[in-house]
């Protein structure tokens, strides 16, 4: 019996799923244009399942930025399964199955409600990835759910970063803890957690620097912030969310590995998917990092930062 991608239990209502799926398809239009056009041509029913077809499929997956190593391993499995298949439609089903398998099995854990209060999320990433914008959208998302949110402006190396966080705090009705430009980022984070405990805050979002204009080492600064948070609230930060720019392709994986070595990432947010034709990078990151992708950005609007669901994502690419 064929594997039905739509039978997986979802945390969304039917109406929510329809709206999210529609926005996801629109946001992935550049990738879809490449994949659906080429793959549908590739999988015409009359086409033989042979080495020539496999070569074309392999090239297409690598072009979509899935990565050579991931593609080669996946193609080996597809070729084995293909021996029992009789049509191109069945092969397309197997391709979808294999893509979904690239995502870690602990994906659902990211949807569990935080049991700690305050729940501290340290947000990291290179400047220019949409890190602070993602943090701001998350603040709006949480406050719209009735949660009390506090933002720590711990990127103290740029005055513009502090100003940007303040704007998002005002827009989202979140509290903010900030110091002067050049202040110790770890001290800001510490004070923010201390304030959140006193004010009965639900969520603390800690903005951090993505690049330093000093001789200080960025990773050492991030480690120091993390230690400072944990000193004030043992067990925190409860999540370290890295924001990656999908348009940077395989370079995003290199960035994630460096940050993961320094601060032990727990989640990934992938932005600017609407700006790339290489949406395969989503599966590549999930496979390489073995970390749940929590959010994807498929546009500029608040609602375009979506909770990530691998099944919806793969279906949005192909259907």
N, C-alpha and C positions, 0 to 999 in steps of 0.2 A: 504493500500500500504506500502511496506517495506521502511524503512528509508535508503536512499543511502548516505553512509559516504563520497562518493567522489564528491557529488554535492555541498558541502559547498564552497562558494567563497573563493579563495585563493589569497594571495598577490604575489605569485610566478608565473613565466611563466611556461608553460608545461615542458620545458626542465629543468628549475631549480628544479621543483617539482620532476621530475624523478631522477635527480642526488642526491638531498637531501634525497629522500625516500630510494634510494639504500644505501647511506652511513648510514642512520639511521637504516635500517634493519641490516646492517653489525655490527654496533656499539651495537645493542641490541641483538646480537646473543645468548648471554648466557641466557638472559631472554626469548627470543623466543624459545630456545631449551626446556625450561621447559614448557612454556605456550602452544606453538603450539602442541607439542607432547601430553601433557596431556589433553588439552582442546579439541583438535580434536578427541581424543579417547573418551572423555566425551560426545561430541556432535555427535556421530555417529547416523545416521538417525533412526536406529532401536531402539534406546534407549528410554525408557519411561521417560517422564517428571514427576518425582516423588521425594519424600523426599530423597531418596538415592542419586539421581543425585544432588539435592540441597546441600546435605552434602559434596559431593565430590567437588563441585564447590566452596563452602564456604572455605574448607580447602586449595584449590589451590590458591584462592585469598589472603588468610592470609599468605600463604607460600611465595607469590610474594612480600610481605611487603606492602600490601595495608593497613594493620592495622586492628585490630579486630573491633573497633567501626565503621569505615567507611564501612568495609565489611558487618557487621550485618545490618546496615541501608540500604545498597544497596540491600542485599539479601531480605529484607522485601519487597522492591519495585518490585524486580524481581519476587518474588513468586506471588504477586498480578497480575502482567501482565501475568504471565505464565498460569493463568486460561483461558485466551483467545487464547492461542497458541496451535498448533497441531503438531509441529515438533521441533526437536532439532536445526535445522538450524534457525528457527524463534527465538528460545531462545538465540542462539549465537548472533543474530542481536540485541536483547534486551540488552544483556550483553554489547555489544559495545556502544549502546546508553547511558546506565547508566554510563559507564566509562567516556565518553565524558562529561556527565552532571556534573561530579565531578569538572571540571575545571571552574573557575570563568567566569562569563559572560562578564567581562571587559577585557578579554584577548586581544581583538583587539586594545585596547587603547595603549598597549605597542608599537604598530607598527606605531603610529602616529609620524610624523616628529616633532622634537623639534621646538618650536616657539621662544625660547629664545636663545640669543647668548651672552656670551658662555653658553652652556648647561652643567651644572656641575653634574657629576655622582660620588657619593661617594661609593667606593667599600669596603665592609666589609665581614668578615668571619674569622673562626678559622684557624690558621696556619695549612698547610698541606692539605687544601681542594682544592688547585689549584687556590687560590684567585689572586695572582700576575700574574700567567700565563694566567688566564682568562682576567685580565686587559690588559695584553700585546697583546693578540689575538684581543681584542676589539679595541685597538689602531691601529692595522694593518688593521682591518676591516674598521674602519672609515677613515683612511688615504687613503686606496685603493678606497674609494668613493669620494676622492678629498677634504675631510674635513681637516681643520687644528686642530691638536690635541696637547694638553699639558698634561703631566703627573706630578702629585704632589707626590713626594716620602715622604709621611707622616707617613710611618712606620719607625720611626727614632730609634727604640729600637734595631734594628739588622742591622749591617753594611751590611750583606749579602742581606738584603731586598732592601737596597738602590742600591746596585750593580746590583741586578736582574732587578729592574725597569729601571736602566740606560741602560742595555743591550736591553731591550724591546723598549725603546725610540729610541735607535740607529737603531734597526731592522725595526721599523715602521716609521722612519723619523718623529717622534713626538718630540716636545720640552719637556724639563724637568725642574722642579724646585726642588732643593734639598738643604738640609742643612747638617751639620755634624751629625754624629751618636750621639744620646742623645739629640738632639735639641727638642724644643717644637713642637710636630706634628701640633698643631693648627696654629702655626706661619707659618709653611711650607704651609699649606692649604690656609691660608690667602694670603700669598705672591704669590701663584700659581694663585689664582683667580684674584688678582690685575694685575699680568703679563698678564693673558689671556685677560683681558679687554683692556690693552694697545696694545696688539699684534693682535687684531682682531681674536682671536681663536674661533673655532666652538665648540669643545668638550673639557672639562676638566675632566680627570679621576684621582680621588684621592685615592691613595693606603693607606691603614690603617693597624695598627697592629692587629694581631689575638691573640696575647698573650703577656703579659708584663713580663719582667724579673725584675720587681721592686715591691714595695708595692702599687703602684698606681692601681686604679680600672680601668679595661679595658673599661667598659661601660661609666664611667665618662669621660675618655679620648675621647671616640667617640662622646659623647654629646658635649664636648668642641670643637672638630674639627667642628662639624656641626654648632654650634653657631658662630664660627669664620668665616666660609664660608658665613653664612647668614648676618653677620655684614658687610662684604665687598660687598656682592651682595644679597640684599633682595630677598627672594624667593628661593634662592639656599641653599643647593643642590636640584636640580630639581628631581633627582632620588637617592635613596639609594638602591644599588644593593647588595644583599647578595649571596655569593658563597657557595654552599653546596656540600658536597661529597656524591654521591649516595650510595657508598659502606658502609656508616655508618648507613644506614637504618633509623629506627624510631628515632635514636638519632639526626638525622639532623633536625627533626621537633622540638625537644626540644631546639636545638641551635637557630633555626629561631625565636622561640617564645621569647627567652631571648633578642636577638638582636632587635626584633621588638618592644618590650617594651621600649628599650632604645632609639632607633633612628628612629622609624617609617619606616620600610622597604616599598619600593614601587615595587620592582621586585626581582625575584629569578633567579639565574643561577645554574644549577645542573650539576656537573662535574662527570667524571669517570663512566658514564652509561655503557661503554663498559666493565667495570670490575666487574659487578654484575649480578647475575641471578634474582635479586629482583627489576626489573624495575617498579613494582607497587608503589614504593616509590614516583614516580613522581606524580601520581594521589593523593596519600595520602597527600603530601605536599600542592598541589594545593587546595585540599578540606579542610584541616585543617587550612591553613593560609589565604585562600581567597585572595591570591595575584597572579598576573600573573607570570608564569614562562616564562622568556624572552629568555633564552638561555639554551641549553643542550650541554654537551661535550660528544662526542661518539668516541674519539680517540685523538691522539697526534698532528695531523696536524692542521694547522690554520683553514682549511675549516671544520674540525670536531667540531668546536664550531658553532652550528647552531642556527638560529632563531627558537624558539620553536613554533610548531603548534600542538595543541592537537589532531586534526583529523588525521594528518599524523602520529603522534606518536602512537595512538591506532591502526591504520591500519598496521603500521610497526610491532607491536607486534603480530598481528594475521594473517596477509596475507602473 
